[in-house]
């Protein structure tokens, strides 16, 4: 089963299954000298962890064990191995799935590709969103690395089902991580929560759109042909479970516009040449412009729902129905925001190493200090919105 690695210089390989002993990641390409602790990784994992309000009831601590690559609180330059043990596994909930593939899931494609006898039906095995634990752990490292240059990645839930929000203030986007539904403001939070509660009662689910913004991105990242930054971001985002679409800047709206509307005027402000409205989302010709990168991705509704759905019994070939038991997110997009943030950070870290913005060998003292200073500000700057749980 190849395809578990991502990146060129900043390269990650995730491992583990949903109901196996553990999941985790190997991160290669991290320069020596980056301040990094278990608590840094745990902080990011806390925002995709299940067992909280409005997400999966599976109660996992998601406590990372750093097995290599760190000494005296700093990276050594060697591969970093991080393992997170699976503690709250109830495989018996998936006995019906063993013979009845779930609509909307990868069950049947996995059977077609790898054979029924090799398919791990327990929680989806390798196709489970549990795999993204490794991505977020690696994303914590990538975030802290690019903070050495002052680059910060944050996201929020732009829409949930029929409701939507539009956050333009970067501070509110950062602080949305403390909202249980990743809303950028209290009013939207209440609307999202109501929708999630209704879907839960109905035994159904909702889809949503995550918007991820990267601030203070260096100019010149990305190559002009196949290694465009937009292409790598697209692959990164589209590799996330349940993601069905990707766009940046104007995205699909540009298809219905005139060139005079979609072209962003070039202006000079205080002697700096830039773009008036950043309609391109920080990317032109596949290369970063220095403006904020703005990407969006759509998450489909969680496929595992209690409402009966049609399927086929693999033992008989006869039509039947299945009502999914287990502990599943009423809206996978909520926790998906953190995963999307991590994938954007991974791409930026890789390209900053490839372009020479960050040294391949080690961080200088000033860079390491900047990374730690910016990380502490990122962690401490926001507090939960009043009334959030």
C-alpha positions in Angstrom: 0.0 0.0 0.0 2.3 2.8 -1.2 1.4 6.5 -1.1 1.7 7.1 2.7 4.5 9.7 2.2 4.2 13.4 1.3 6.7 16.2 0.6 10.1 16.5 -1.0 12.5 18.0 1.5 10.1 18.3 4.5 8.8 14.8 4.1 6.3 12.9 6.2 5.2 9.3 6.3 2.1 8.4 8.4 1.4 4.9 9.7 -1.3 3.0 11.6 -4.9 2.0 11.4 -8.0 3.3 13.2 -8.3 0.2 15.5 -4.7 -0.8 15.6 -2.3 -0.3 18.5 -1.3 3.1 17.4 -1.1 5.8 14.7 1.7 8.2 14.0 4.2 9.8 11.7 7.9 9.9 10.7 9.0 13.5 9.9 12.2 13.9 7.9 13.9 17.1 6.8 13.5 19.2 9.9 16.6 21.3 10.4 18.5 21.0 13.6 17.9 23.6 16.3 14.2 24.0 16.2 12.7 24.3 19.7 10.2 21.5 20.0 8.4 19.7 22.9 5.8 17.1 23.4 3.5 19.9 24.6 3.8 21.7 21.2 2.6 18.7 19.3 -0.1 18.0 21.9 -1.4 21.5 21.6 -2.2 21.1 17.9 -3.6 17.5 18.4 -6.0 18.9 21.0 -8.0 20.6 18.2 -8.6 17.4 16.2 -9.0 15.2 19.2 -12.3 13.3 19.4 -14.4 12.9 22.6 -15.3 16.6 22.7 -18.6 18.4 22.2 -20.1 18.3 18.7 -17.5 15.7 17.4 -17.0 11.9 17.6 -17.6 10.4 21.0 -14.5 8.2 20.8 -12.5 9.1 23.8 -8.8 9.3 22.9 -6.2 11.3 24.8 -4.1 11.6 21.7 -1.0 11.9 23.8 2.1 12.0 21.5 5.2 10.0 22.3 8.2 11.5 20.6 10.6 8.6 19.9 13.5 10.2 18.1 14.9 13.4 16.6 14.7 15.6 19.8 17.4 16.3 22.3 17.4 18.9 25.1 14.2 20.4 23.7 15.5 21.0 20.2 15.5 19.0 16.9 18.7 17.3 16.1 18.2 17.1 12.3 17.5 13.4 12.3 14.0 11.9 11.5 11.4 12.7 14.2 9.2 9.7 15.0 5.9 10.4 16.8 3.5 7.7 18.0 -0.1 8.2 19.4 -1.6 5.1 20.9 -5.2 4.1 20.3 -6.9 3.6 23.7 -10.7 3.7 23.1 -11.2 1.0 20.5 -14.6 -0.8 20.2 -14.2 -3.0 17.1 -17.4 -4.9 17.9 -19.4 -1.9 16.6 -18.2 -2.7 13.1 -19.2 -6.4 12.8 -22.2 -5.5 10.5 -19.8 -3.5 8.3 -17.8 -6.6 7.8 -20.4 -7.9 5.3 -22.3 -4.8 4.5 -20.0 -2.0 2.9 -21.1 1.4 3.9 -22.5 3.9 1.3 -20.2 6.9 0.9 -17.2 5.1 2.4 -14.0 3.5 0.9 -15.1 0.1 2.0 -16.0 -1.4 -1.4 -13.1 0.3 -3.3 -10.7 -1.1 -0.7 -12.2 -4.6 -1.2 -11.9 -4.3 -5.0 -8.3 -3.1 -4.7 -6.8 -5.2 -1.9 -9.2 -8.2 -1.6 -11.9 -8.9 1.0 -9.6 -11.0 3.1 -7.1 -8.1 3.4 -9.6 -5.4 4.2 -9.5 -4.0 7.7 -13.1 -3.2 8.3 -12.6 -2.0 11.9 -13.3 1.7 11.8 -12.2 1.9 8.2 -8.6 0.8 8.9 -6.2 2.9 6.9 -8.9 4.9 5.2 -10.2 6.2 8.5 -9.7 9.9 9.4 -7.8 8.6 12.4 -4.9 8.5 10.0 -4.8 12.3 10.2 -3.4 12.3 13.7 0.0 11.9 12.1 -0.6 14.8 9.7 -1.5 17.1 12.6 1.4 16.0 14.6 3.7 16.8 11.7 1.8 20.0 11.0 2.7 21.2 14.5 6.4 20.9 13.6 5.8 22.5 10.2 3.9 25.4 11.8 6.7 26.0 14.3 9.4 25.8 11.7 7.8 28.4 9.4 7.2 30.6 12.4 11.0 31.1 12.4 10.3 33.4 9.4 7.1 34.9 10.9 4.7 32.8 8.7 1.5 31.8 10.4 -1.3 29.4 9.2 -4.8 29.5 10.7 -8.3 28.4 9.6 -12.0 28.4 10.4 -15.2 26.8 9.3 -16.5 29.0 6.6 -19.7 27.1 6.2 -21.7 24.3 7.8 -24.6 22.9 5.9 -26.8 25.8 4.8 -25.1 28.4 7.2 -21.9 30.4 6.4 -19.6 33.0 7.8 -17.0 35.3 6.3 -14.0 36.1 8.6 -11.8 38.9 7.3 -10.0 39.6 10.6 -7.0 37.3 10.9 -7.1 37.4 14.7 -10.6 36.0 14.7 -9.5 33.2 12.4 -6.7 32.3 14.8 -9.1 32.4 17.8 -11.7 30.2 16.0 -9.7 27.2 17.2 -11.2 27.6 20.6 -14.8 27.4 19.2 -16.2 23.9 19.5 -17.5 24.2 15.9 -14.6 26.3 14.6 -16.8 29.4 14.1 -15.1 32.8 13.8 -17.7 34.6 16.0 -20.3 33.9 18.7 -23.3 34.4 16.4 -22.1 31.9 13.8 -21.1 29.5 16.6 -24.7 29.4 17.9 -26.0 28.7 14.4 -23.5 26.0 13.7 -24.2 24.3 17.1 -27.9 24.3 16.4 -27.4 22.6 13.1 -25.1 20.0 14.5 -27.5 19.2 17.3 -30.4 18.8 14.8 -28.3 16.5 12.6 -27.3 14.4 15.6 -31.0 13.9 16.7 -31.9 13.0 13.2 -29.1 10.5 12.9 -27.7 12.4 9.9 -24.7 14.7 9.2 -23.7 17.9 7.5 -20.9 18.9 5.2 -18.9 22.2 5.3 -16.2 24.4 3.9 -12.9 25.2 5.7 -11.0 28.4 4.8 -7.3 28.4 5.6 -5.2 31.5 5.6 -1.4 31.8 5.6 -0.1 35.2 6.7 3.3 36.7 6.0 4.3 34.2 3.3 7.6 34.8 1.6 7.5 35.8 -2.1 8.7 33.4 -4.7 7.7 30.0 -3.3 6.7 27.4 -5.9 7.9 26.5 -9.4 6.3 27.7 -12.6 5.3 24.4 -14.2 4.4 21.1 -12.4 5.6 22.1 -8.9 3.4 25.1 -8.6 2.5 26.0 -5.0 -1.1 25.8 -5.9 -0.6 22.3 -7.3 1.1 21.1 -4.2 -1.5 22.7 -2.0 -4.2 21.1 -4.1 -2.7 17.6 -3.7 -2.2 18.2 0.1 -5.7 19.3 0.7 -7.4 16.8 -1.6 -5.5 13.9 0.2 -7.5 14.6 3.4 -10.3 12.1 4.0 -13.8 13.4 3.1 -12.5 16.4 1.1 -14.4 16.8 -2.2 -13.1 20.1 -3.6 -10.3 22.7 -3.4 -9.9 26.3 -4.5 -7.8 29.3 -3.8 -8.3 33.0 -4.2 -11.4 33.6 -6.3 -11.6 29.9 -7.0 -14.7 28.8 -9.0 -16.2 32.3 -8.8 -13.7 33.4 -11.4 -15.4 31.2 -14.0 -18.4 33.5 -14.1 -16.5 36.8 -14.1 -15.1 39.0 -16.7 -11.3 39.6 -16.9 -11.8 43.2 -15.9 -13.5 41.9 -12.7 -11.1 39.1 -11.9 -7.8 40.9 -12.6 -6.3 42.4 -9.4 -4.9 45.8 -10.0 -1.2 46.3 -9.1 -0.6 49.3 -6.8 2.2 51.0 -5.0 1.7 51.6 -1.3 4.5 53.4 0.7 7.0 52.4 -2.0 5.9 48.7 -2.0 4.4 47.2 -5.1 1.6 44.9 -4.3 -1.9 43.8 -5.4 -5.0 45.9 -4.5 -7.4 43.2 -3.2 -5.4 39.9 -3.3 -8.1 38.3 -5.5 -5.6 35.6 -6.5 -5.3 34.4 -2.9 -1.6 35.0 -2.7 -0.6 32.9 -5.7 0.0 33.9 -9.4 1.6 31.6 -12.0 1.9 29.0 -9.3 4.3 31.3 -7.3 3.6 33.1 -4.0 3.1 36.9 -4.3 3.8 37.8 -0.7 0.1 38.4 0.0 -1.9 36.2 2.3 -2.5 32.7 0.8 -6.2 31.9 1.0 -7.5 28.4 0.2 -10.8 26.7 0.8 -11.8 23.1 0.7 -15.2 21.3 0.9 -15.9 18.4 3.2 -18.7 16.0 2.4 -21.2 15.1 5.1 -19.9 12.3 7.4 -20.8 9.1 5.6 -21.4 7.0 8.8 -25.0 7.9 9.8 -27.7 6.2 11.8 -30.3 6.7 9.1 -30.8 3.4 7.2 -29.1 3.3 3.8 -29.2 0.8 1.0 -26.2 -1.6 0.4 -25.5 -5.2 -0.6 -24.8 -8.1 1.7 -21.5 -9.5 0.5 -22.4 -13.0 1.7 -25.5 -13.3 -0.5 -25.2 -10.5 -3.0 -28.7 -9.5 -2.0 -29.9 -5.9 -1.4 -30.1 -4.9 2.2 -29.9 -1.8 4.5 -27.4 -0.7 7.1 -27.7 1.7 10.0 -24.2 2.7 11.1 -23.4 2.2 14.8 -20.4 3.6 16.4 -19.1 7.1 17.3 -18.9 9.4 14.4 -18.7 13.1 13.8 -22.0 14.8 12.8 -19.8 17.1 10.7 -16.3 15.9 9.9 -15.5 19.4 8.6 -15.3 20.7 12.2 -12.2 18.7 13.0 -11.1 18.9 9.4 -10.2 22.5 9.8 -7.2 21.5 11.9 -6.1 18.9 9.4 -6.3 21.3 6.5 -4.3 23.9 8.5 -1.6 21.2 9.0 -1.4 20.3 5.3 -1.0 23.9 4.3 1.8 24.3 6.8 3.5 21.2 5.5 3.5 22.5 2.0 4.9 25.9 3.0 7.6 24.3 5.1 8.6 22.1 2.2 8.8 25.0 -0.3 10.6 27.3 2.2 13.3 24.6 2.5 13.4 24.1 -1.3 13.6 27.8 -2.0 16.3 28.3 0.6 14.2 30.6 2.8 15.0 28.1 5.6 18.3 26.4 5.9 18.4 22.6 5.3 21.0 22.0 8.0 20.2 24.1 11.0 18.4 27.2 12.3 20.4 30.1 13.4 20.0 31.2 17.0 17.9 34.3 16.0 15.6 32.0 13.9 15.1 29.6 16.7 14.3 32.4 19.1 11.8 33.9 16.6 10.1 30.5 16.2 9.7 30.0 19.9 8.5 33.6 20.4 6.0 33.4 17.6 4.8 30.0 18.8 4.2 31.3 22.3 2.3 34.2 21.0 0.2 31.9 18.8 -0.6 29.7 21.8 -1.3 32.4 24.3 -2.8 35.2 22.2 -6.4 33.9 22.1 -8.8 32.8 24.8 -12.0 30.8 24.3 -14.9 32.9 23.2 -17.3 33.7 26.1 -19.8 30.9 26.4 -17.8 28.4 24.4 -17.5 24.8 25.8 
